[in-house]
Amino acid sequence: MNDWKPVSALEYNAEYRSNSIDKPFNEMRQKLGEPFIAGESDDYPDDTDKTDVCWGFKNTATGAEVGIWNYKNGPNYNGSAVALEDINGFSVWASNQQAFIDFCKAFNL
């Protein structure tokens, strides 16, 4: 059973990058659902000049949190020469290392 539920991007406390996931945007969207998109949501928490998308998740059983975002590899930073579909790497903050491991297993990342 997957206890990881999406949360508003402002509900998790991603203060820094603790891990990364090297997967293409379309695969991430397929596995995690639609992200928050910079400029399209009041819930978007980060620097919209350097990031384009983010996801937030909380584990309902353990309270662990995970935040995922791209950084300086999408169109907001690189201009129209890059599309969201060109993003191949994401920064991750997790409340602890076990949360990151459990999250990746739950979503087959």
C-alpha positions as CSV (number, residue, x, y, z in Angstrom):
1,M,0.0,0.0,0.0
2,N,1.3,3.5,-0.9
3,D,0.9,5.9,2.0
4,W,2.4,8.8,0.1
5,K,-0.2,11.5,-0.6
6,P,0.3,14.7,-2.6
7,V,0.3,17.9,-0.6
8,S,0.3,21.6,-1.5
9,A,3.8,22.7,-2.4
10,L,3.7,25.1,0.6
11,E,3.0,22.3,3.1
12,Y,6.4,20.6,3.0
13,N,9.6,22.2,4.4
14,A,12.1,21.7,1.5
15,E,14.9,23.9,2.7
16,Y,17.8,22.4,0.8
17,R,18.6,19.6,-1.7
18,S,19.4,16.3,0.1
19,N,19.1,13.9,-2.9
20,S,18.4,13.9,-6.6
21,I,16.4,11.8,-9.1
22,D,17.8,11.5,-12.6
23,K,14.6,10.8,-14.6
24,P,12.9,12.6,-17.4
25,F,10.1,15.0,-16.7
26,N,7.5,12.9,-18.6
27,E,8.4,9.8,-16.5
28,M,8.2,11.8,-13.3
29,R,4.8,13.2,-14.3
30,Q,3.5,9.7,-15.2
31,K,4.6,8.3,-11.8
32,L,3.9,11.2,-9.5
33,G,1.0,13.0,-11.2
34,E,0.7,16.6,-12.4
35,P,3.2,18.9,-10.7
36,F,2.7,22.4,-9.5
37,I,3.9,24.7,-12.3
38,A,5.7,28.0,-11.6
39,G,3.5,30.9,-12.5
40,E,0.3,28.9,-12.6
41,S,-0.3,28.2,-8.9
42,D,-0.3,30.4,-5.8
43,D,1.0,27.3,-4.0
44,Y,4.3,27.4,-5.9
45,P,6.9,27.9,-3.2
46,D,10.2,28.5,-5.0
47,D,12.2,30.9,-7.1
48,T,10.4,30.9,-10.4
49,D,13.4,32.3,-12.2
50,K,15.3,29.0,-11.6
51,T,12.6,26.4,-11.2
52,D,9.7,25.3,-13.3
53,V,7.9,22.4,-11.5
54,C,7.6,20.8,-8.1
55,W,5.8,18.1,-6.3
56,G,5.2,17.7,-2.6
57,F,4.3,14.5,-0.7
58,K,3.6,13.4,2.8
59,N,3.5,9.9,4.2
60,T,0.2,9.5,6.1
61,A,1.6,6.6,8.2
62,T,4.9,8.1,9.2
63,G,4.5,11.9,8.7
64,A,7.7,11.9,6.5
65,E,7.8,14.5,3.8
66,V,9.4,14.7,0.3
67,G,9.7,17.7,-2.0
68,I,10.9,17.5,-5.6
69,W,11.8,20.3,-8.0
70,N,13.9,21.0,-11.0
71,Y,16.6,23.6,-10.7
72,K,18.2,25.7,-13.5
73,N,17.5,23.0,-16.1
74,G,14.2,24.1,-17.5
75,P,12.7,27.0,-19.6
76,N,12.4,29.5,-16.8
77,Y,16.2,29.6,-16.4
78,N,17.3,28.6,-19.9
79,G,14.6,30.3,-22.1
80,S,12.5,28.9,-24.9
81,A,15.3,26.6,-26.2
82,V,14.3,24.2,-23.4
83,A,10.9,22.7,-22.8
84,L,9.6,21.0,-19.6
85,E,9.9,17.7,-21.5
86,D,13.7,18.3,-21.8
87,I,14.2,18.3,-18.0
88,N,16.1,15.2,-16.9
89,G,17.0,15.8,-13.3
90,F,15.3,16.8,-10.1
91,S,16.4,18.0,-6.7
92,V,14.9,16.3,-3.7
93,W,14.5,17.2,-0.1
94,A,13.3,14.5,2.2
95,S,12.7,14.7,6.0
96,N,15.3,11.9,6.4
97,Q,17.2,9.4,4.2
98,Q,14.8,6.6,5.0
99,A,11.9,8.7,3.7
100,F,13.7,9.2,0.4
101,I,14.4,5.5,0.1
102,D,10.7,4.6,1.0
103,F,9.4,7.2,-1.5
104,C,11.5,6.0,-4.3
105,K,10.4,2.4,-3.7
106,A,6.8,3.4,-3.5
107,F,6.9,5.2,-6.9
108,N,9.4,2.9,-8.5
109,L,12.0,5.6,-9.0
